[in-house]
Amino acid sequence: MICLKIWQYSNIAIGLTINTFEGRAKELFEPNSPNNEARLNALKILKENRIKTYGFISPVIPGLINLEDLLAKSRDLVDYYIVEFLNINAAGSEFRQLLKENFPESYAIANDRKKLYLLWKIRGKF
């Protein structure tokens, strides 16, 4: 275990990947990772200890990640966010195939730039 005296450094922030994968999506894409509640609890503990925190929301996948809910649950726990929308072309063939087979609607939107743009525009994301 590495122990740092974080309070000696003014520009350190600790971030965790947060998302809303549940059920089948969690089993497929993050089978051995802690659940989101554990991640949010870790951010809460860090924040309570006056450590700068950030949430890395990734990957944002239409129909699988509830961005609004995630922001509402984490807004008091982080100082800032880094948000990464799924780049279906860079995701890798295995990931694309899993998404296509198990979540065809999400795959169809993620694979169509116009549909993806309209989805986020309608929800006020652009």
N, C-alpha and C positions, 0 to 999 in steps of 0.2 A: 504494500500500500504506500502510495506517495502522499505525503502530508505537506501542503504548502501553507504558508502564512499569508493567506489571500489578502487580508486587510492591509498588508504592506504594499500592495499594488493597486493603483487607482483605476487602471484600465482593463481589469479582468472581468469577464462575464462568463457565466457557465450556462450552457444551453443544452436542452434535450429535444430530441425529435418527439413531437406530439402529433397524434392523429386520432381518428375515431374508428380505426379498424376494429371490427367485432366479428364474432362468429366465423363463418367460412373465410372471409377476407383476411382475418388475423391468422387463421390456420395456414393459409396459402402464402401470404406475403411476409408475415413476421411470426413464425411459429414459436420461436424461442425467446421472444422479447417480452419485457414486462408489459402488463396492460397499461392503458392510458391513465387510469386512476393512480397507479403507482408512480408514473412519471409526473403527473400533476402534483402529487403529494411531495415528491422530491423537490420540485420547483418551489413549493410552499415553504418547505424547511429551509431551502437556500435563501429565499426572500426574507423569511423571519430572522435570519442571521445576517441581514443587510448585505447580501451578496447580489451583485447585478446578475440578472438572469435574462435569457431569451428563449423563445419557443421556435423551433425549426419545424414548421408544418410541411411535411413532405411524405409522400407525394400527394398532391391534391388531385383526386380522381373523381370525376362526376359520378354522383350516385353512391359513392362509397365513403367519401369524407364529407362530414357535415361541418363546413367551415364556420358558419354562424354560431353553431353550438360550441364548437371548440374555442372560438374567440371569447364567447361569453363565460365559459368555464375557466379560462386561463388569464383573462385580462388583468386581474389583480395579482397574478403570480409572476408576470414577466415585465421586463422593461421595454422589450421590443420583440418583433417577430422577423423571421426570415421565412418567406413562403415560396415553395417550389411547386409549380404546376407540373403535372405529369407530361413529360416529353415522350410520347409514345414511340417515336422513331429511335430514341436513344435508350429506351428501356430494356432492350435485349429481347431476343426471340423467345426465350423461356417465359419471361414475364408477360410479354404480349400474348402468348398462347394461353397461359393461365387466365389472364384477364378475358380474352375472347371466349374461352370455353365456359368460364364460371360466371362472368358478368358481361354478357353480350351487349346490353344496353350501354353500360359504361364504356366498353371498348368502342362501340360505334360512335359515341360522342367524342371520345378522346382521339379517335382516328379521323375526325372530320373537323377541320379548322373552323369552318363556318358555324357548325353546330356548337362547338366549344365556345367560340366568341359570343354567339347569341346567348348561350346559357349564362355566362358571366356578366354580359351586358345587362340582361334582363334582371339579374340579381344585384345590379349596381356595383359590380366588381371592377369595371373599367371606367 
